[in-house]
Amino acid sequence: MKLLERLDRIVRPIAIPNLTVIIIIGQVLVYFASLGNPDQLFRAALIWDNVLEGEVWRLLTFLFVPPATSFIFLLFALYIFYLFGGALEQIWGTVRYNTFLWLGTLLSVAAAGFAHSEPVTGAFLEGTVFLAFATYNPNFELRLFFVLPVKIKYLAYLQAAGYILAIVFGTMAVRLMALASIGNYLIFFGPNVFQFVLNYRRRVQWTARQFDPGDAPRHTCVVCGANSNTHPKMDFRYCSKCEGERAYCENHLRDHEHVAAEESGTA
């Protein structure tokens, strides 16, 4: 894709290897700092009005705001981010992975500009790393909370639903963060998502045509009248010893009288 290639050329000089690990270290430091002083979370979040007042560090430190305040949930979230972020960097290479994260960062900064006084973090951006990996490996099996095995595509569906709920019911900042993250994902995977939706629609339409009782059946048993519309799971065969094309269901294929040419009226 030409747009991504142009972005790669811009990011290449500043691409950082193992960027996932750096972000995780920053989040761990902010988490432990917040245990003694909860205001540290607020001071790290991206609040555009505060940036305009000179607190420019927020343009970067918002990426270090931990995605959870519970230690157990934080541990699991960081493990997921480390696992899938590292895998994406291997798939894409350092430059393309950096492009993905820095583009999402810029979109999040733009979202903060519209949210004004509401805090913005990188939680939704990290979620798109999970979605990106699931797009490449939908059948990858993840042990939820290190115990329950679940295919990652089902968790991705839940996360996508969560993004939609955030856009519909969230605060202005939450809506904008979700939109920024979805925009980042679509820039990378938009054509693939569109093709998936198109193929799914065609498959549903084809299936509906196969089972639509209004269509003429493809096969009809000449003995009992069962057909491929009324009995879609039944096998139908044509007898090679009978004259003409005479179909029989699986119950009468081997239990019927063979029809000669004179009897069928073809002679």
N, C-alpha and C positions, 0 to 999 in steps of 0.2 A: 504494500500500500504506500503510495507516494507521500502522503501526509506523515506517516510514521517514519519513513525513511528520512524526511526533512527534520523531524523532531530528533531522531537519533543523531544526526550530524550536529545539532545544537547541543545535545546533552553529552556527547562523547567526551569533550575536554574536561567535564566535571563529574563524569561517571565514577561512582564509589563502589568498589567491590564489597560484598557482604553488607550491603546497606541494611538488610533486615536485622542483622545482629546489632548494628549501631543503634537502630531505633529501639530495639528491645532493651539494650543496656540503658538508654535514656529513660525509658518508661519505668524500669526497675528503680533507678535512682530517684525519679520523681515520686514513685509510690512510697518508698521508704522515707523520703523527705516529708511527704504528706502525713505520715503517721504521727509525727511530732507537731506538725503545723498544717492543718487541712487547707489553709489559704494558699499553699504551694500549688495545688491543682488549679485554683482560680488564676494565679499569677502566670501559669504556663499556658492556659487556654488562649485561643485566638479571639480577641475582642477588638473589632475594628476601631471603635471609638477610642480605645486605649492606645492602639497603635498610632493613631493620629495625634495623640498627646505625647508621643515620644517613646512608648514602650515597644520598640521595634523587634525586640527579641521574640515576641509572641508569634511573629511570622514563621518562626522555625520551631519554637518549643512546643507549639500545639501538637506536633507529631509525637511528643514524648508524654502526653497525658495518657495514663494507663486506661485501657478499655473497661476495667472493672475495679471496684473498690474492695471486693472480697478476695482474699489471697488465693483461695482455691480456684475461683473462676478466673482470676488473673493468670494463674499458673497455666490453666488449660488454654486460655486465649493466646498467651505468648507461645505456648508449645505449637498451637495450630499455625500461628503467624510464622514461626521459625521453620516449621516443616514445609509449608506450602510456598513461603517466600523463597526459601533456598531452592526448592524444586523448580520454581518458575525461573529463577536466575540461571539454573542449569539448562532449561529448555530454551530460553530466549537469549541468554548471554547477559553480561553485566550491563551493557549499554541499553538494550531494549527494556530490561527490568527497571533500570533507573528512569528511563523515559516514562514507563507506566506510573511509577510512584511520584515523580516530580510533576508530571502532568496532572495527576490527581491532587497534588499539593496546590498547584496554581488554581485549579478549579475550586478547591476548598477555600483558598484565600479570597477568590472572587465571591464565593458564597458569603463569607464573613463581611464583605463590603456591603452586602444587602441586608445582613442580619443586624448590623450596627452594634448595639450594646449586648447582644446575646452571644454567649460563648460557643466557639466552634472547636472541635477536636478532630483527630484523625481516625476515630473509631470506624466510621463508615468506609473510609479509604482502605483500612486494613481488611475490611470485609470483602472488598472487591478482589483482593489477592486470593482469598478463598474461592470466590466465584470464578476467577480466571483459571485456577488450578482445576476446579470441577469441570470447566468447559473442556479442558484437555483430557482429563481422566475421570469421566463420570462414574465409572464402575470401581474406582479405588475404594477400598474398604477401610473405614476409619473406626477406631474403637472409641466410642463416645465416652468421655470421662475415663478413658483408659480401660474400659470394661466392655461396653455393649458394642458389637460390630454392626456398623451401618454403612451402606453404600453412600458415597459422598454426594451423589446427584440428588438424593432425597433431602439431605441437609441444605443443598444449594437451593432447592425449590422453596424450602421453609425460609431461607434467608431472603430470597427474592420477594416472597410474600411479606416478610417483615419490612423490606424497603418500601413496598407499596403502602403498607399500613402507616409507616412513618411519614410518607408524603401526604397521605390523606388526613391523618389525625395528629401529627406532630406539631411542635412549635415552629415558628418561622425558621429558626436556626437548624432544627432537626430536618425539616423539609429540604432546606437548601443543601445541607450536608449529604442527604440521600441523593438528591438530584445531581450534585457534583460527582458523587461516586459512580452513579449510573452512567453519567455522561462519559466519564473516564473509561468505564468498561465498554460502552458502545463504540467509542472511537477505535478500540482495539478489536472488538468482536462483532460489531454491528452487522457486517455482511453475513457472517456465519449464523447469527441469531435470526436474521431475516430468512435465510435459506432453510433453517430448521423449522420455523413457523410455517413457511410455504409448503415444505415436504409433509409436515404433520397435517396440514389442512387437506392436502391431496390424498393422504392416506385415509383420513376420516371420510372424505367424500367417496373414495373407492369402496371402503367397507360398507358404507351406507347403501351404495348401489347394489352390492352383492347380496345384502339381506333385505332389500326393499321388496315386500310382497307384491307391490304393484307391477313389478317387472315380470316379464314372461320367464318361467323357470328354464334353466339350461338343460335339466334332466328330469324326466318323469317316468316312473316305473309303470310299465304297461299292464302289470298284474294288479297292483293295489292302488295306483294313482298317486303315491307319495312322490314329491318332487323336491328339487334342490332349494326351493324357497320355504316350503313348509317344514322340511327336515334338513337344515343347512349342515348338520354334522354327519349326515348319513352318506355313505359311499354309494355311488351309482356306477354301473358298468354296462357295457354293450356286449351282447352274446355274439360270438363269432360264428356259431352254428345256426343262428336264426337269420332268415332272409331280411334284408333291409336294416335300418338303424333302429333297433329295438332296445331301449334302456330298461334295466332291472335294478331294483334296490338291493342292498346287501342281503336282505332276507329271501329274495326270490331269484337271485342270480343262479344259484345251483339247484333250485327247486321250481322248475317251470318246464312246460312242454315246448320243444323247439318248433318253430314255425317255418314250414317249407315255403318255396316260392308260390305254389299253387294256393296255399292257404292264405298267404298275405296279399294275394291279388296282384302280384307283380309279374306273374307268368301269363 
